[in-house]
Amino acid sequence: MRGDGIGPEVVDSMLRVLKECNSQSEIILCDAGSEQWDRNGRRDKSYIPDATMKILEESDACFKGPTTTIPVPDAPRSVAVTLRQKFELYSNIRPTKTYDRLTPNKKLDCVCFREATEGLYTGIEVKITDDSAIAIRKITRQGCRRFMNSAVNWANKYHIKKMVAITKRNILKQTDGIFWEEVQNAVKGTDITLSEIYIDNMAQQMVVAPEQFNGAVLVSTNLFMDIISELASGLVGSIGLIYSANMGDDFAMFEAAHGSAPQFAGQNKVNPTASVLSGAWMAEYLGETEIRNAIFAATEQVINEGKIVTWDIGGNASTTQMTDAIIKYAKEKLQK
């Protein structure tokens, strides 16, 4: 799904990198997003056409380009939220790592695990009067349990020994109470060191001393981790660098963490990194680990050299030029 705004440009970059690296996965292009919804007269109930949903149901994974969610009451739910709910993609994962050239005096290397199907993002709202409304924060034990099992599995796979749970349990005693209980249950019998921090303090600590979270899996509910993962991406130097995946038991959706930025559409100037790395992660998910490793190493080399990078990270290269540089280095690494 190429998406809206800058989506088609960065997705085309990602597809070109995979093709040049000789990925053997079958890629099927399909429509989703508000731009196609507008073209269809806004008559569909979803930003995802039925034809696209059928393709997704028959696939092993999907890539979602940046899509616009129109902020009006009767507009459909976002593409990401719709697919997370549809395929029960309960773990939104954002590895967050700084680059030496961009932040030489600040090092952050952690992974943000966000529960992606519950919390305030279930969209359960009730209008009480014309002047008041209530939003419901839904937290279930089963939802927390499966989410935490995936976070612990990640920690074990990558030999991570530190986990930080972000809550507001002093205020949200029931909902965050359930979450915290399942966090504790998940790490029992492991050698993972667990700590808890309240969301307001976490935001401050990420700004003043982010290095304390190096080598950690950060876990939290939907809204809290949405905020903290965005904050973490700001510390890296650009949201254009942050890649992500949404994973369930038998399906995954890969996407850049940034939005559709329609003000930059068609200018060939935006950073392709987030989409390129998300696509490389998708290749690994589909069994092409060597391609993933080559693309990640090539991208890091291009960014740290700083010669052919986009404006947001200190250069003046176009989207196409930076993509070409990543392809060149990735192909060299695959040939070794």
C-alpha positions as CSV (number, residue, x, y, z in Angstrom):
1,M,0.0,0.0,0.0
2,R,1.8,3.1,-1.3
3,G,-0.4,5.5,0.8
4,D,-0.9,9.2,0.7
5,G,1.3,12.3,0.5
6,I,4.9,11.3,0.4
7,G,3.9,7.7,0.8
8,P,4.3,6.7,-2.9
9,E,7.8,8.3,-3.1
10,V,9.2,6.5,0.0
11,V,7.5,3.2,-0.8
12,D,8.9,3.3,-4.3
13,S,12.4,3.9,-2.7
14,M,11.9,0.8,-0.5
15,L,10.7,-1.3,-3.4
16,R,13.6,-0.3,-5.5
17,V,16.1,-1.2,-2.7
18,L,14.5,-4.7,-2.3
19,K,14.5,-5.3,-6.1
20,E,18.2,-4.2,-6.4
21,C,19.1,-6.5,-3.6
22,N,17.4,-9.4,-5.4
23,S,14.5,-10.0,-3.0
24,Q,12.5,-13.0,-4.1
25,S,9.3,-12.1,-2.2
26,E,6.2,-11.5,-4.4
27,I,5.1,-7.9,-4.1
28,I,1.5,-6.9,-4.9
29,L,0.6,-3.2,-5.1
30,C,-2.8,-2.2,-3.8
31,D,-4.7,1.0,-2.7
32,A,-5.4,2.3,0.8
33,G,-5.6,5.7,2.4
34,S,-7.6,8.9,2.3
35,E,-6.6,10.0,-1.2
36,Q,-8.2,7.0,-2.8
37,W,-11.1,7.4,-0.4
38,D,-11.6,10.9,-1.7
39,R,-11.3,9.8,-5.4
40,N,-14.1,7.2,-4.7
41,G,-16.4,9.9,-3.5
42,R,-15.9,9.2,0.2
43,R,-18.6,6.5,0.1
44,D,-16.6,3.7,1.5
45,K,-16.8,2.9,5.2
46,S,-13.1,2.3,5.4
47,Y,-9.9,3.8,3.9
48,I,-9.1,0.2,2.8
49,P,-11.1,-0.9,-0.2
50,D,-12.6,-4.4,-0.2
51,A,-10.3,-5.5,-3.0
52,T,-7.2,-4.5,-1.0
53,M,-8.5,-6.3,2.2
54,K,-8.9,-9.5,0.2
55,I,-5.3,-9.3,-1.0
56,L,-4.1,-8.7,2.5
57,E,-6.1,-11.7,3.8
58,E,-4.3,-13.9,1.3
59,S,-0.8,-12.5,2.1
60,D,1.9,-13.4,4.6
61,A,2.7,-9.7,5.5
62,C,2.0,-6.2,4.3
63,F,3.8,-2.9,3.9
64,K,1.8,0.2,4.7
65,G,3.0,3.5,3.2
66,P,2.3,6.7,5.2
67,T,-1.5,7.4,5.1
68,T,-3.5,10.5,6.0
69,T,-6.3,10.2,8.6
70,I,-8.8,13.0,8.1
71,P,-9.6,14.6,11.5
72,V,-13.4,14.8,11.1
73,P,-16.0,12.9,13.1
74,D,-17.5,10.8,10.3
75,A,-14.2,9.9,8.6
76,P,-13.0,6.2,8.7
77,R,-10.6,5.0,11.3
78,S,-6.9,5.1,10.3
79,V,-5.5,2.5,8.1
80,A,-3.0,1.4,10.8
81,V,-5.6,1.1,13.5
82,T,-8.0,-0.8,11.2
83,L,-5.4,-3.3,10.2
84,R,-4.1,-3.8,13.8
85,Q,-7.7,-4.6,14.9
86,K,-8.5,-6.7,11.8
87,F,-5.3,-8.9,12.0
88,E,-4.8,-8.6,15.8
89,L,-1.4,-7.0,15.4
90,Y,-1.1,-6.5,19.1
91,S,2.7,-5.5,19.3
92,N,3.8,-2.3,17.7
93,I,7.6,-2.5,17.7
94,R,10.0,0.4,17.2
95,P,13.7,-0.3,17.6
96,T,15.3,3.1,18.3
97,K,19.0,3.7,17.9
98,T,21.0,6.9,17.4
99,Y,23.6,7.4,14.7
100,D,27.1,8.6,15.5
101,R,27.2,11.5,13.1
102,L,23.8,12.9,14.1
103,T,24.0,12.7,17.9
104,P,27.7,12.3,18.8
105,N,27.1,13.3,22.4
106,K,23.9,11.3,22.9
107,K,23.5,7.6,22.6
108,L,20.2,5.8,22.7
109,D,19.7,2.1,21.8
110,C,16.4,0.6,23.0
111,V,13.3,-0.9,21.6
112,C,9.8,0.5,22.2
113,F,7.1,-2.2,22.6
114,R,3.6,-0.7,22.3
115,E,0.4,-2.6,22.9
116,A,-1.6,-1.8,19.7
117,T,-5.1,-3.1,20.0
118,E,-6.5,-1.8,23.3
119,G,-6.3,1.3,25.5
120,L,-7.8,4.5,24.3
121,Y,-7.2,3.5,20.7
122,T,-10.1,1.2,20.7
123,G,-12.0,4.4,19.9
124,I,-14.9,3.7,22.4
125,E,-16.3,7.1,23.1
126,V,-19.7,8.3,24.4
127,K,-21.2,11.7,24.0
128,I,-22.9,12.6,27.2
129,T,-24.2,16.1,26.3
130,D,-23.3,18.7,23.7
131,D,-20.6,19.8,26.0
132,S,-19.2,16.6,27.4
133,A,-18.0,13.2,26.2
134,I,-16.2,10.1,27.7
135,A,-13.5,8.0,26.2
136,I,-13.0,4.5,27.5
137,R,-9.6,3.0,28.2
138,K,-10.1,-0.7,27.7
139,I,-7.4,-3.0,29.1
140,T,-7.8,-6.8,29.2
141,R,-5.7,-9.4,30.9
142,Q,-5.5,-11.5,27.8
143,G,-4.5,-8.6,25.7
144,C,-1.7,-7.6,28.2
145,R,-0.6,-11.2,28.4
146,R,-0.1,-11.9,24.7
147,F,1.6,-8.5,24.3
148,M,4.0,-9.1,27.2
149,N,4.8,-12.6,26.0
150,S,5.9,-11.1,22.6
151,A,8.0,-8.5,24.4
152,V,9.8,-11.2,26.5
153,N,10.3,-13.3,23.4
154,W,12.0,-10.4,21.8
155,A,14.2,-9.8,24.8
156,N,15.2,-13.4,24.9
157,K,15.9,-13.5,21.1
158,Y,18.2,-10.5,21.3
159,H,19.7,-11.3,24.7
160,I,18.3,-8.2,26.3
161,K,18.3,-8.3,30.1
162,K,16.5,-5.1,31.0
163,M,12.8,-4.2,30.8
164,V,11.1,-1.0,31.7
165,A,7.3,-0.8,32.1
166,I,5.7,2.6,31.7
167,T,2.5,3.2,33.6
168,K,0.5,5.7,35.6
169,R,-0.6,3.1,38.1
170,N,-0.9,5.6,41.0
171,I,-3.8,7.1,39.2
172,L,-5.1,4.5,36.8
173,K,-5.2,1.8,39.5
174,Q,-7.4,-0.7,37.7
175,T,-6.3,-0.6,34.1
176,D,-2.6,-0.1,34.7
177,G,-3.0,-2.5,37.7
178,I,-3.9,-5.3,35.3
179,F,-1.1,-4.3,32.9
180,W,1.5,-4.3,35.6
181,E,0.5,-7.7,37.0
182,E,0.9,-9.2,33.5
183,V,4.3,-7.5,33.1
184,Q,5.4,-9.1,36.3
185,N,4.0,-12.5,35.4
186,A,5.7,-12.4,32.0
187,V,9.3,-12.0,33.4
188,K,9.0,-14.6,36.1
189,G,11.5,-17.4,35.6
190,T,13.7,-15.2,33.3
191,D,16.9,-13.3,34.0
192,I,15.3,-10.0,32.9
193,T,15.6,-7.1,35.3
194,L,12.2,-5.3,35.5
195,S,11.5,-1.7,36.6
196,E,8.5,0.5,36.5
197,I,8.3,4.2,35.8
198,Y,5.4,6.6,35.6
199,I,4.7,8.2,32.2
200,D,5.2,11.8,33.2
201,N,8.6,11.0,34.8
202,M,9.5,8.8,31.8
203,A,9.1,11.7,29.5
204,Q,11.4,13.8,31.6
205,Q,14.0,11.1,31.9
206,M,14.1,10.5,28.2
207,V,15.0,14.1,27.7
208,V,17.5,14.5,30.5
209,A,19.2,11.1,30.7
210,P,18.2,8.8,27.8
211,E,21.3,6.7,28.1
212,Q,19.8,4.9,31.2
213,F,17.4,3.1,28.8
214,N,20.1,1.7,26.6
215,G,19.9,-2.0,26.2
216,A,16.3,-2.1,27.4
217,V,12.9,-3.2,26.1
218,L,10.4,-0.4,27.0
219,V,6.8,-1.7,27.3
220,S,3.6,0.2,27.7
221,T,0.0,0.5,26.8
222,N,-1.2,2.1,23.5
223,L,-1.3,5.8,24.1
224,F,1.6,6.0,26.6
225,M,4.0,4.2,24.3
226,D,2.8,6.1,21.3
227,I,4.0,9.3,23.0
228,I,7.3,7.9,24.4
229,S,8.3,6.2,21.1
230,E,7.7,9.6,19.3
231,L,9.9,11.3,21.9
232,A,12.6,8.7,21.5
233,S,12.5,9.2,17.7
234,G,13.1,12.9,18.3
235,L,16.3,12.1,20.2
236,V,17.5,10.1,17.2
237,G,17.5,13.2,15.1
238,S,14.6,12.8,12.7
239,I,11.3,10.9,12.6
240,G,12.3,10.0,9.0
241,L,14.8,7.5,10.5
242,I,12.3,5.5,12.6
243,Y,11.1,2.1,11.2
244,S,8.5,-0.1,12.8
245,A,6.5,-3.3,12.6
246,N,3.1,-4.4,13.9
247,M,3.1,-8.1,14.7
248,G,0.5,-10.6,15.7
249,D,0.5,-14.4,15.8
250,D,0.5,-15.0,12.1
251,F,0.6,-11.7,10.2
252,A,2.7,-8.6,10.3
253,M,2.4,-5.0,9.0
254,F,5.6,-3.0,8.4
255,E,5.6,0.8,8.1
256,A,7.6,3.9,8.6
257,A,6.8,5.6,11.9
258,H,6.3,9.0,10.3
259,G,3.1,10.4,8.7
260,S,2.2,11.3,5.1
261,A,3.6,14.9,5.2
262,P,1.5,16.1,2.2
263,Q,3.3,19.5,2.2
264,F,6.4,17.7,0.9
265,A,4.7,15.4,-1.6
266,G,6.2,15.3,-5.1
267,Q,9.3,17.2,-4.2
268,N,11.7,14.3,-4.1
269,K,13.2,15.7,-0.8
270,V,12.1,13.5,2.1
271,N,14.2,10.9,3.9
272,P,13.5,7.4,2.7
273,T,15.3,5.7,5.6
274,A,12.3,4.7,7.7
275,S,10.5,3.0,4.8
276,V,13.7,1.4,3.5
277,L,14.5,-0.1,6.9
278,S,10.9,-1.2,7.5
279,G,11.0,-2.9,4.1
280,A,14.3,-4.6,5.0
281,W,12.7,-5.8,8.2
282,M,9.8,-7.2,6.2
283,A,12.3,-9.1,4.0
284,E,13.8,-10.7,7.2
285,Y,10.3,-11.6,8.3
286,L,9.8,-13.3,5.0
287,G,13.1,-15.3,5.3
288,E,15.6,-13.0,3.7
289,T,17.9,-12.2,6.6
290,E,21.0,-11.5,4.5
291,I,19.2,-8.8,2.6
292,R,18.0,-7.2,5.8
293,N,21.5,-7.1,7.2
294,A,23.0,-5.6,4.1
295,I,20.4,-2.9,3.9
296,F,20.7,-1.9,7.5
297,A,24.5,-1.8,7.3
298,A,24.4,0.2,4.1
299,T,21.9,2.7,5.5
300,E,24.0,3.3,8.6
301,Q,27.0,3.8,6.4
302,V,25.3,6.4,4.3
303,I,23.9,8.3,7.3
304,N,27.2,8.3,9.2
305,E,29.2,9.4,6.1
306,G,26.8,12.3,5.7
307,K,27.7,12.9,2.0
308,I,24.5,11.8,0.3
309,V,21.7,12.4,2.8
310,T,18.5,14.4,2.9
311,W,17.9,17.9,4.4
312,D,16.4,16.7,7.7
313,I,19.7,15.0,8.7
314,G,22.1,17.7,7.4
315,G,22.4,17.1,3.7
316,N,21.0,18.3,0.4
317,A,20.5,15.0,-1.4
318,S,17.1,14.1,-2.9
319,T,15.1,11.1,-1.9
320,T,16.3,9.3,-5.1
321,Q,20.0,10.1,-4.5
322,M,20.0,8.8,-1.0
323,T,18.1,5.7,-2.1
324,D,20.8,5.2,-4.8
325,A,23.6,5.5,-2.2
326,I,21.9,2.9,0.0
327,I,21.5,0.5,-2.9
328,K,25.1,0.9,-3.9
329,Y,26.5,0.0,-0.5
330,A,23.9,-2.8,0.1
331,K,24.8,-4.5,-3.2
332,E,28.5,-4.3,-2.3
333,K,27.8,-6.0,1.0
334,L,25.7,-8.7,-0.5
335,Q,28.5,-9.5,-3.0
336,K,31.1,-10.1,-0.3
